[in-house]
Amino acid sequence: MLIPNSINIQREQNGDYQIEWQTDPTNTAVTVMPLDTTLTVQANYTTGTHGGVRFTGMPSGIRHFFMISDQYGNQVIASERRIDLVGSPNFRDFGGYHGANGKQVKWGYLFRSGQLAELNPDDINTIDQLQLDLVLDFRQVSEQESEQSRLPSNRRPTIYSLPISPGDHSNFLDHLSDSNAGPEGAVQLMIDINRDFAEKQTTVYSNMFKHILATDDARFLIHCAAGKDRTGFGAALILLALGVPQDVVLRDYMLTGQFFIPTKQTAQLQRKYQINITEQALRPVLETREAYLLAAIHSIEQQFKSVDNYLYEALKLGPAEIKELRHRYLS
């Protein structure tokens, strides 16, 4: 059978689509077709442990969806996660995973990204097509003021400011610079910051759910500066609330590493904050590591025994709210 949560779709720079999947047993036959049946495209299948197909001739400028079917009649609709924006490379859809009761998280409703201050006109037009209702901004107020988001004016979404400072570690870059802590110190600080999200930012993440639930069938975007840490924890909470397995949540979290590239960000960060930290010491701050999100999840499990208890006790997300979220965003 086709394993739904294994499907990965990427659009390459030349416009080709590369689609990969896993099956059990591995010799299960799979076919893939664009939902737009009017397209004339070429499909080249590959075989091996992971099945795959490359589509060439796909029109640019629009988002394509595909029907992936196996020989047993199982079908999954899927699309690329990353939305191709010049000014925000880590902008992506985190729907499509399978959650509670085997239902699929809806595509086109849940989005995550980094800052939106550098969007060009084409980027803004692309976001306009997403028909967002809400934008939830986790950046500190100073970040929001100095790098104001550029958003569509025709159908402007409601913006909620939900600033997160990493608690006692808000000056962690200064700490790294002053202490010469090195990479090991940077890793530990990132682990501490992620624990801080779970332990000290419960009001912010509770309000995130409140704003989402206050708008019927909201299409929403959560974001911070890089779309990595504050956003990563927020997206994880949403997926976990929808019943997506933890290993799949971690996989979604790690996708940031494909689009937010540390080697491209180091010099920019050094200039922005005028810090004197070596690239080696700074790299763990910019990297996406499972250990960071797992630190938050382990803290939750230590204090509340389970994520479900945490959602209820710390974030005030009771059975009625969970039921409503799943009713809206699972199909």
Order of alpha helices (4+ residues) and beta strands (2+ residues): beta-beta-beta-beta-beta-beta-beta-beta-beta-alpha-beta-alpha-beta-alpha-alpha-alpha-beta-alpha-alpha-alpha-alpha-alpha-alpha-alpha-alpha
